[in-house]
Amino acid sequence: MADENSENILILETTKGRVVIKLRPDLAPNHVERIKELARENFYDGVVFHRVIDGFMAQTGDPTGTGAGGSDKPDLVAEFSAEPHKRGTVSAARTAAPNSANSQFFICFEDAPWLNKQYSVFGEVIEGMDNVDKIKKGEPVRDPDSITTMRVKSDVDAA
C-alpha cells in the first residue's frame, strides 16, 4: 500500500527536466482525482505546453495542442478556494464557464492574484520550478516543449 504522501505527488518528466507537483485534495478533491486518473491512463504523455506566457503561466493538458481540447471525461464542477495563485501554483484551466475544467491545467511563473477564487487550485510545484521556467514561451508556442511522461509517485514507487 502506497503511503498517502506519494499518492498525492505527480512526477512530470518534461523536455526541460523533471517537475514534481504536490496535489491538494484538501482544496479540490475532484480535480485531484481527475488528474491522477488521467495520469494513470498515460493521457498526458507527449502533450505539449501550448500556451506559455512569460511572467504569467505555462498551460498544458490538451491532447490536440490547440487549447480547445480535453479528455473524453465530463467537465468538472468548479472547486474554487481562497488558495492564492502564486509562483508554482497548479490550477485547472477552463473556458469562461466556471464548470468547464477538464484535463487542461497551468503552472504559474509568478503571483497572479487576479485569478484568485476564479480557478480551481489543485497543486503546487515542490521540485523543478527552474525547469518550468525554461519552458519555451509563446501563444501559441512554436515547436513547443512537452510532458514526456506524467505519473503518480505511488505508482512509480510500486513499479
C-alpha positions in Angstrom: 0.0 0.0 0.0 1.4 3.4 -1.0 1.7 6.0 1.6 -0.7 8.9 1.5 2.0 11.3 0.6 3.2 9.5 -2.6 -0.4 9.0 -3.7 -0.7 12.8 -4.0 2.6 13.6 -5.8 2.8 13.8 -9.5 6.1 13.4 -11.3 6.3 15.1 -14.7 9.2 14.3 -17.0 9.3 17.2 -19.5 11.5 18.2 -22.4 13.1 20.7 -19.9 13.5 18.2 -17.0 11.7 16.9 -14.0 8.8 18.8 -12.3 7.3 17.4 -9.1 3.8 18.5 -8.0 2.2 18.1 -4.6 -1.5 17.6 -5.1 -4.0 19.3 -2.8 -7.1 17.1 -2.4 -8.0 19.3 0.6 -8.6 22.2 -1.9 -10.0 20.4 -4.9 -10.6 16.7 -4.4 -12.4 16.1 -7.7 -9.8 17.8 -9.7 -7.0 15.8 -7.9 -8.9 12.6 -8.6 -9.3 13.5 -12.3 -5.6 14.5 -12.8 -4.5 11.2 -11.2 -7.0 9.2 -13.3 -5.7 10.8 -16.5 -2.1 10.4 -15.4 -2.7 6.7 -14.8 -4.1 6.4 -18.3 -0.9 8.0 -19.7 -3.2 10.8 -21.1 -0.6 13.5 -20.6 2.4 11.6 -22.2 3.6 13.7 -25.1 1.2 16.6 -24.5 2.6 20.0 -25.3 2.7 23.2 -23.3 0.6 25.0 -25.9 0.2 28.4 -24.2 3.2 29.8 -22.3 3.1 33.5 -21.3 6.4 34.9 -19.8 5.8 36.2 -16.3 2.4 34.5 -16.1 2.0 30.8 -16.7 2.6 27.6 -18.7 -0.6 25.8 -19.8 -0.8 22.1 -20.9 -3.2 19.2 -20.9 -4.8 19.5 -24.3 -4.1 16.4 -26.4 -4.8 18.4 -29.6 -2.2 21.1 -28.7 -4.6 23.9 -29.7 -6.1 24.9 -26.3 -9.5 23.8 -27.4 -9.3 20.1 -26.5 -9.7 17.9 -23.4 -10.3 14.3 -22.3 -13.4 12.3 -23.2 -14.5 12.6 -19.5 -17.1 15.0 -18.3 -16.2 18.5 -17.4 -15.6 19.2 -13.7 -17.6 21.4 -11.3 -15.5 24.3 -10.1 -13.8 23.9 -6.8 -12.7 27.5 -6.2 -10.9 28.2 -2.9 -9.1 31.1 -1.2 -5.7 29.5 -2.0 -3.7 32.2 -3.8 -2.3 31.8 -7.3 1.4 32.3 -6.7 4.7 31.1 -8.2 4.4 27.3 -8.5 0.6 27.1 -8.2 -1.0 24.4 -10.3 -4.6 25.3 -11.3 -7.3 23.9 -13.6 -7.6 25.8 -16.9 -11.2 26.4 -18.2 -13.3 28.4 -20.6 -15.3 31.4 -19.5 -17.8 28.9 -18.0 -16.8 28.1 -14.4 -17.7 24.4 -14.6 -15.7 23.7 -17.8 -12.4 22.4 -16.5 -11.5 19.0 -17.9 -7.9 18.0 -18.5 -6.0 21.3 -19.0 -4.0 22.9 -16.3 -1.5 25.7 -15.8 1.5 26.4 -13.6 2.1 30.0 -12.5 5.5 31.5 -13.1 4.7 34.4 -10.8 2.0 35.6 -8.4 -1.3 36.1 -10.3 -3.8 37.4 -7.7 -6.4 38.3 -10.3 -7.0 34.5 -10.7 -7.8 34.0 -7.1 -11.2 32.4 -6.3 -11.9 32.1 -10.0 -9.9 28.9 -10.9 -9.6 25.6 -9.1 -6.1 25.3 -7.5 -5.2 21.7 -7.1 -1.5 21.6 -6.5 1.9 23.2 -6.2 5.3 22.6 -7.7 7.6 21.3 -4.9 10.6 20.5 -7.1 11.8 21.6 -10.6 10.3 25.1 -10.8 13.6 26.0 -12.5 12.6 23.6 -15.3 9.2 25.1 -15.6 10.9 28.5 -16.0 12.8 27.0 -19.1 9.6 26.0 -21.0 9.5 27.7 -24.4 7.2 30.8 -24.4 4.5 31.7 -26.9 0.8 31.9 -27.6 0.7 29.6 -29.4 4.2 28.2 -28.9 6.3 27.4 -32.0 7.9 23.9 -31.6 6.6 23.7 -28.0 8.1 21.8 -25.1 6.0 18.8 -23.8 5.3 16.5 -21.0 7.3 13.3 -21.8 5.6 11.3 -19.0 3.3 12.2 -16.1 3.0 9.6 -13.3 1.5 9.4 -9.8 4.5 8.8 -7.4 2.9 5.9 -5.6 2.7 4.0 -8.9 6.4 4.7 -9.7 7.4 3.6 -6.2 5.4 0.4 -6.7 6.9 -0.5 -10.1 
